[in-house]
């Protein structure tokens, strides 16, 4: 199997292959440029995102600093995705994020993993599993999503959660490991936070 295909094979491979490392370095150069833009350079940031990412829909924004193993090369953003400061995408394989999803500060989306067997780990072998996050999701600050996880549409992941298994659509899920706390319900149409009512007349 060509080494460039191995990273997406979901099989164990050697990530220190020279051809992989050379391509990664080029991607990291673009990421460096993005992270060193000035706050007022909106157009430059938008242009760089289009060049860096696998897909970048309309109205997407990632606050620098943005960290990514492949500089975002395997990150797919649908329209109007927003990520706050300090997003880390371990994008050794594909990360898919649906439209209108919001990601809080210092979140980690990690597709790469290493075998349990020490003999393989001492050779730095790894494998990668894709991450899929649905549309209109919200990941609170400090959320970690591990390889192979899917999060369904409209779901909210609470601050500091570690998502180790798939989470269904239309729920609030929290904890380490992350578990479903409750479904999104009719009450959420009336209250935006605890006992604080939504003033629909002002929206």
C-alpha positions in Angstrom: 0.0 0.0 0.0 1.4 3.4 -0.9 2.3 5.3 2.3 0.2 8.3 1.3 -2.9 6.0 1.4 -1.9 4.3 4.6 -2.8 7.3 6.8 -6.5 6.8 5.8 -6.5 3.0 5.8 -7.4 2.7 9.5 -4.5 0.2 9.8 -1.2 0.5 11.6 1.5 2.4 9.7 4.8 4.2 10.1 4.2 8.0 10.4 7.9 8.8 10.2 8.1 7.9 6.5 10.1 10.7 4.8 7.4 11.4 2.2 4.8 11.9 4.9 7.0 14.2 6.9 7.9 16.3 3.9 4.2 16.9 3.0 3.3 17.6 6.6 6.0 20.3 6.8 4.5 22.1 3.8 1.1 22.1 5.5 2.6 23.4 8.7 4.1 26.3 6.9 0.7 27.5 5.8 -0.6 27.0 9.3 2.3 29.1 10.7 1.3 31.8 8.3 -2.4 31.7 9.5 -1.4 31.8 13.2 0.7 34.9 12.5 -1.9 37.0 10.8 -3.0 40.2 12.5 -6.5 40.4 14.0 -7.6 42.9 11.4 -6.5 40.7 8.4 -9.9 39.0 7.9 -9.6 38.5 4.2 -6.1 37.0 4.5 -7.3 34.6 7.2 -10.3 33.5 5.0 -8.0 33.0 2.0 -5.5 30.9 4.0 -8.3 28.7 5.5 -9.5 27.9 2.0 -6.0 26.9 1.0 -5.2 25.0 4.2 -8.4 22.9 4.8 -9.8 20.0 2.8 -13.1 21.9 2.7 -14.1 25.3 4.0 -17.7 26.4 3.5 -19.1 29.9 3.6 -18.6 32.0 6.7 -16.2 29.7 8.5 -13.9 31.1 11.1 -11.1 29.6 13.3 -9.6 31.9 15.9 -5.8 31.6 16.1 -4.0 29.9 17.5 -5.1 26.8 15.5 -3.1 23.6 15.9 -3.2 20.7 13.4 -0.8 17.9 12.6 -1.5 18.4 8.9 -2.2 22.1 9.1 -5.9 21.3 8.5 -5.4 19.4 5.3 -7.8 16.7 6.4 -10.3 19.0 8.1 -13.7 19.4 6.3 -15.8 22.4 7.4 -19.4 22.9 6.2 -20.9 26.4 6.1 -20.7 28.7 9.1 -18.5 26.6 11.4 -17.0 28.7 14.2 -14.0 27.5 16.4 -12.8 29.6 19.3 -9.1 30.0 20.4 -6.9 27.0 20.8 -8.6 24.4 18.6 -6.3 21.3 18.1 -7.1 19.0 15.2 -5.0 15.9 15.2 -5.9 15.6 11.5 -3.9 12.6 10.4 -7.1 11.4 8.8 -10.4 13.1 8.1 -12.4 15.3 10.5 -15.9 16.3 9.2 -17.8 19.2 10.9 -21.3 20.1 9.9 -22.7 23.5 9.2 -23.4 26.0 12.0 -21.4 23.9 14.5 -19.7 25.9 17.3 -16.5 24.8 19.1 -15.4 26.3 22.3 -11.9 27.3 23.3 -9.1 24.7 23.8 -11.0 21.7 22.3 -9.1 18.7 20.9 -10.3 16.6 17.9 -7.8 13.7 17.7 -8.0 11.1 14.9 -4.6 9.5 15.6 -4.0 6.7 18.1 -1.2 4.3 18.9 -1.2 0.5 19.4 -1.3 -0.9 23.0 1.5 -3.4 22.1 4.8 -1.8 23.3 6.9 -3.3 20.5 4.8 -1.4 18.0 4.7 1.9 20.0 8.5 2.0 20.4 8.7 2.2 16.6 6.2 5.1 16.7 3.5 3.2 14.7 0.0 4.6 14.7 -3.4 4.3 13.2 -6.1 6.9 12.4 -9.9 6.8 12.6 -12.1 9.6 11.3 -14.2 11.9 13.4 -17.6 13.1 12.3 -19.5 16.0 14.1 -23.0 16.8 12.8 -24.7 20.1 12.0 -25.6 22.7 14.5 -23.6 21.1 17.4 -22.0 22.9 20.2 -18.8 21.7 21.9 -18.1 23.5 25.2 -14.6 24.6 26.2 -12.0 21.9 26.7 -13.9 19.1 25.0 -11.8 16.2 23.8 -13.0 13.9 21.0 -11.1 10.7 20.5 -10.5 8.7 17.2 -13.5 7.2 15.4 -16.2 9.1 17.2 -19.4 10.4 15.6 -21.6 13.1 17.2 -25.1 13.6 15.9 -26.8 16.7 14.7 -27.9 19.5 17.2 -26.1 17.8 20.1 -24.4 19.8 22.9 -21.3 18.4 24.5 -20.6 19.9 28.0 -17.4 21.7 29.0 -14.5 19.4 29.7 -16.1 16.3 28.4 -14.1 13.4 27.0 -16.0 11.8 24.1 -14.9 8.2 23.8 -18.0 6.8 22.1 -20.6 7.9 19.5 -23.2 10.4 20.8 -26.6 10.5 19.2 -28.4 13.6 17.7 -30.5 16.0 19.7 -29.1 15.5 23.2 -27.0 17.2 25.9 -24.0 15.0 26.9 -21.4 15.6 29.5 -18.6 13.9 31.5 -15.6 11.7 31.3 -16.4 9.5 29.7 -19.1 11.6 28.0 -22.6 10.2 28.5 -26.0 11.5 27.5 -27.5 13.6 30.2 -30.9 14.4 28.6 -32.6 15.0 25.3 -33.1 18.5 23.9 -36.8 19.2 24.7 -39.7 21.6 24.5 -38.4 23.3 27.6 -35.3 24.5 25.7 -37.7 26.5 23.5 -38.6 28.6 26.6 -35.4 28.7 28.7 -31.9 29.3 27.3 -30.1 28.7 30.6 -31.5 27.2 33.8 -34.4 29.5 34.8 -33.6 32.3 32.3 -36.3 32.7 29.7 -35.8 33.4 26.1 -37.2 36.8 25.1 -38.3 35.9 21.6 -39.6 39.4 21.0 -36.0 40.7 21.1 -34.6 38.1 18.7 
